[in-house]
Amino acid sequence: MYKHILVPVDLNDEHFGDKAVEHAVWLAGQTGATLHLLTALPGIHNSMVASYFPEDAALKMKQDVQSSLKAFAKRMIPEGIAYDYSVSEGKPYKVIVKSAERLGCDLIVMPSHKRSRANKLLIGSVATKVLEQSKVNVLILKPQQN
């Protein structure tokens, strides 16, 4: 059914994406799909932001995040499941939607933060924006109640 599944991973929020990856791994095991893990970096190349950092800071940051994403993938994805990982720069929802299109994904699996209505109104929700903008199916996993 699915051939390419995109799973956005927020490495700043420990264990936030674990359930989404676990669910995507299960789906990939059932369908033979390839998983694509993605982390979005804020726009450090923006001229206003870049002027505050040394020239190689953006490259170093991207390399560090790629190493962290690689370690996350090794920890979360079992043998026999095909996957790749990438780090892209920009607004998270735009990076997710564009990456899904570029990779030919037919499903995006992502978690949702538990936020108040006022918080969502003020800053929005990445999951909501992906759901609105994506041309492919989006599976949003709600936060687990403790």
C-alpha atoms as a printed R data frame, in Angstrom:
    type eleno elety resid chain resno      x      y      z
1   ATOM     1    CA   MET     A     1  0.000  0.000  0.000
2   ATOM     2    CA   TYR     A     2  2.682  2.525  1.009
3   ATOM     3    CA   LYS     A     3  6.030  2.817 -0.728
4   ATOM     4    CA   HIS     A     4  7.597  5.879  0.913
5   ATOM     5    CA   ILE     A     5  6.741  7.142  4.393
6   ATOM     6    CA   LEU     A     6  8.085 10.445  5.694
7   ATOM     7    CA   VAL     A     7  8.560 10.827  9.444
8   ATOM     8    CA   PRO     A     8  9.540 14.285 10.710
9   ATOM     9    CA   VAL     A     9 11.753 14.052 13.799
10  ATOM    10    CA   ASP     A    10 12.208 16.871 16.317
11  ATOM    11    CA   LEU     A    11 15.512 16.053 18.017
12  ATOM    12    CA   ASN     A    12 15.080 18.929 20.494
13  ATOM    13    CA   ASP     A    13 12.185 17.194 22.214
14  ATOM    14    CA   GLU     A    14 13.495 13.897 23.578
15  ATOM    15    CA   HIS     A    15 11.184 10.947 22.856
16  ATOM    16    CA   PHE     A    16  8.597 13.228 21.196
17  ATOM    17    CA   GLY     A    17  8.776 11.398 17.861
18  ATOM    18    CA   ASP     A    18  9.317  7.867 19.174
19  ATOM    19    CA   LYS     A    19  5.669  6.751 18.837
20  ATOM    20    CA   ALA     A    20  5.428  8.163 15.317
21  ATOM    21    CA   VAL     A    21  8.586  6.319 14.279
22  ATOM    22    CA   GLU     A    22  7.393  3.108 15.944
23  ATOM    23    CA   HIS     A    23  4.080  3.358 14.083
24  ATOM    24    CA   ALA     A    24  5.844  4.128 10.781
25  ATOM    25    CA   VAL     A    25  8.201  1.161 11.325
26  ATOM    26    CA   TRP     A    26  5.180 -1.085 11.812
27  ATOM    27    CA   LEU     A    27  3.549  0.260  8.636
28  ATOM    28    CA   ALA     A    28  6.794 -0.180  6.686
29  ATOM    29    CA   GLY     A    29  7.055 -3.758  7.933
30  ATOM    30    CA   GLN     A    30  3.524 -4.456  6.721
31  ATOM    31    CA   THR     A    31  3.872 -2.779  3.337
32  ATOM    32    CA   GLY     A    32  7.591 -2.941  2.486
33  ATOM    33    CA   ALA     A    33  7.804  0.854  2.417
34  ATOM    34    CA   THR     A    34 10.990  2.850  2.823
35  ATOM    35    CA   LEU     A    35 11.084  5.264  5.753
36  ATOM    36    CA   HIS     A    36 12.456  8.767  5.319
37  ATOM    37    CA   LEU     A    37 13.394 10.456  8.593
38  ATOM    38    CA   LEU     A    38 13.610 14.231  8.372
39  ATOM    39    CA   THR     A    39 14.742 16.960 10.732
40  ATOM    40    CA   ALA     A    40 14.108 20.609  9.884
41  ATOM    41    CA   LEU     A    41 16.591 23.281 10.948
42  ATOM    42    CA   PRO     A    42 15.631 26.922 11.357
43  ATOM    43    CA   GLY     A    43 16.869 29.245  8.610
44  ATOM    44    CA   ILE     A    44 20.403 29.939  9.806
45  ATOM    45    CA   HIS     A    45 21.378 31.018  6.285
46  ATOM    46    CA   ASN     A    46 18.970 33.935  6.533
47  ATOM    47    CA   SER     A    47 21.212 36.996  6.104
48  ATOM    48    CA   MET     A    48 20.097 38.571  9.388
49  ATOM    49    CA   VAL     A    49 20.775 35.382 11.336
50  ATOM    50    CA   ALA     A    50 23.956 34.357  9.504
51  ATOM    51    CA   SER     A    51 25.704 37.629 10.308
52  ATOM    52    CA   TYR     A    52 25.817 36.607 13.988
53  ATOM    53    CA   PHE     A    53 27.626 33.319 13.390
54  ATOM    54    CA   PRO     A    54 31.008 32.279 11.971
55  ATOM    55    CA   GLU     A    55 30.879 31.221  8.304
56  ATOM    56    CA   ASP     A    56 31.150 27.507  9.021
57  ATOM    57    CA   ALA     A    57 28.582 27.494 11.870
58  ATOM    58    CA   ALA     A    58 25.668 26.450  9.666
59  ATOM    59    CA   LEU     A    59 27.628 23.554  8.157
60  ATOM    60    CA   LYS     A    60 28.807 22.420 11.602
61  ATOM    61    CA   MET     A    61 25.269 22.614 12.996
62  ATOM    62    CA   LYS     A    62 23.878 20.602 10.078
63  ATOM    63    CA   GLN     A    63 26.586 17.950 10.498
64  ATOM    64    CA   ASP     A    64 25.869 17.695 14.241
65  ATOM    65    CA   VAL     A    65 22.145 17.322 13.623
66  ATOM    66    CA   GLN     A    66 22.773 14.681 10.935
67  ATOM    67    CA   SER     A    67 24.906 12.703 13.405
68  ATOM    68    CA   SER     A    68 22.156 12.918 16.022
69  ATOM    69    CA   LEU     A    69 19.499 11.864 13.494
70  ATOM    70    CA   LYS     A    70 21.653  8.934 12.375
71  ATOM    71    CA   ALA     A    71 22.017  7.765 15.996
72  ATOM    72    CA   PHE     A    72 18.252  8.172 16.497
73  ATOM    73    CA   ALA     A    73 17.564  6.079 13.380
74  ATOM    74    CA   LYS     A    74 19.947  3.316 14.486
75  ATOM    75    CA   ARG     A    75 18.230  3.212 17.877
76  ATOM    76    CA   MET     A    76 14.649  3.253 16.542
77  ATOM    77    CA   ILE     A    77 14.637  1.346 13.250
78  ATOM    78    CA   PRO     A    78 15.191 -2.416 13.317
79  ATOM    79    CA   GLU     A    79 17.106 -4.505 10.807
80  ATOM    80    CA   GLY     A    80 15.148 -5.264  7.659
81  ATOM    81    CA   ILE     A    81 13.389 -1.896  7.417
82  ATOM    82    CA   ALA     A    82 14.731  0.296  4.619
83  ATOM    83    CA   TYR     A    83 15.316  3.901  5.630
84  ATOM    84    CA   ASP     A    84 17.242  7.055  4.964
85  ATOM    85    CA   TYR     A    85 17.540 10.312  6.838
86  ATOM    86    CA   SER     A    86 18.078 13.942  5.947
87  ATOM    87    CA   VAL     A    87 18.335 17.393  7.451
88  ATOM    88    CA   SER     A    88 16.788 20.361  5.651
89  ATOM    89    CA   GLU     A    89 16.658 24.036  6.446
90  ATOM    90    CA   GLY     A    90 13.570 26.211  6.677
91  ATOM    91    CA   LYS     A    91 10.191 26.456  8.347
92  ATOM    92    CA   PRO     A    92  9.351 22.955  9.583
93  ATOM    93    CA   TYR     A    93  5.950 22.604  7.904
94  ATOM    94    CA   LYS     A    94  7.306 23.829  4.551
95  ATOM    95    CA   VAL     A    95 10.334 21.529  4.778
96  ATOM    96    CA   ILE     A    96  8.080 18.564  5.572
97  ATOM    97    CA   VAL     A    97  5.640 19.208  2.717
98  ATOM    98    CA   LYS     A    98  8.389 19.898  0.151
99  ATOM    99    CA   SER     A    99 10.402 16.851  1.245
100 ATOM   100    CA   ALA     A   100  7.358 14.594  0.937
101 ATOM   101    CA   GLU     A   101  6.845 15.825 -2.625
102 ATOM   102    CA   ARG     A   102 10.546 15.588 -3.539
103 ATOM   103    CA   LEU     A   103 10.864 12.047 -2.155
104 ATOM   104    CA   GLY     A   104  7.603 10.818 -3.700
105 ATOM   105    CA   CYS     A   105  6.132  9.939 -0.309
106 ATOM   106    CA   ASP     A   106  2.608  8.627 -0.116
107 ATOM   107    CA   LEU     A   107  2.251  9.079  3.653
108 ATOM   108    CA   ILE     A   108  3.538 11.421  6.352
109 ATOM   109    CA   VAL     A   109  3.456 10.070  9.914
110 ATOM   110    CA   MET     A   110  4.012 12.669 12.605
111 ATOM   111    CA   PRO     A   111  3.279 13.366 16.248
112 ATOM   112    CA   SER     A   112  1.344 16.317 17.553
113 ATOM   113    CA   HIS     A   113  2.236 18.371 20.633
114 ATOM   114    CA   LYS     A   114 -0.373 18.831 23.306
115 ATOM   115    CA   ARG     A   115 -0.917 22.582 23.272
116 ATOM   116    CA   SER     A   116 -3.570 24.899 24.615
117 ATOM   117    CA   ARG     A   117 -6.012 26.511 22.206
118 ATOM   118    CA   ALA     A   118 -4.492 29.941 22.866
119 ATOM   119    CA   ASN     A   119 -1.012 28.603 22.119
120 ATOM   120    CA   LYS     A   120 -2.200 27.055 18.847
121 ATOM   121    CA   LEU     A   121 -3.945 30.285 17.919
122 ATOM   122    CA   LEU     A   122 -0.834 32.387 18.529
123 ATOM   123    CA   ILE     A   123  1.906 30.187 17.076
124 ATOM   124    CA   GLY     A   124  0.004 27.587 15.107
125 ATOM   125    CA   SER     A   125  0.753 23.913 14.891
126 ATOM   126    CA   VAL     A   126  3.262 22.330 12.539
127 ATOM   127    CA   ALA     A   127  1.033 19.252 12.307
128 ATOM   128    CA   THR     A   128 -1.994 21.375 11.406
129 ATOM   129    CA   LYS     A   129 -0.071 23.269  8.721
130 ATOM   130    CA   VAL     A   130  1.304 20.026  7.248
131 ATOM   131    CA   LEU     A   131 -2.202 18.576  7.193
132 ATOM   132    CA   GLU     A   132 -3.523 21.667  5.383
133 ATOM   133    CA   GLN     A   133 -0.658 21.966  2.869
134 ATOM   134    CA   SER     A   134  0.230 18.347  2.079
135 ATOM   135    CA   LYS     A   135 -0.871 16.689 -1.138
136 ATOM   136    CA   VAL     A   136 -0.427 13.228  0.423
137 ATOM   137    CA   ASN     A   137 -2.078 11.499  3.366
138 ATOM   138    CA   VAL     A   138 -0.985 12.616  6.813
139 ATOM   139    CA   LEU     A   139 -1.299 10.456  9.907
140 ATOM   140    CA   ILE     A   140 -1.065 12.579 13.053
141 ATOM   141    CA   LEU     A   141 -0.545 10.743 16.330
142 ATOM   142    CA   LYS     A   142 -2.013 12.511 19.335
143 ATOM   143    CA   PRO     A   143  0.034 12.880 22.517
144 ATOM   144    CA   GLN     A   144 -0.208  9.976 24.916
145 ATOM   145    CA   GLN     A   145 -2.054 10.578 28.180
146 ATOM   146    CA   ASN     A   146  0.031  9.765 31.236
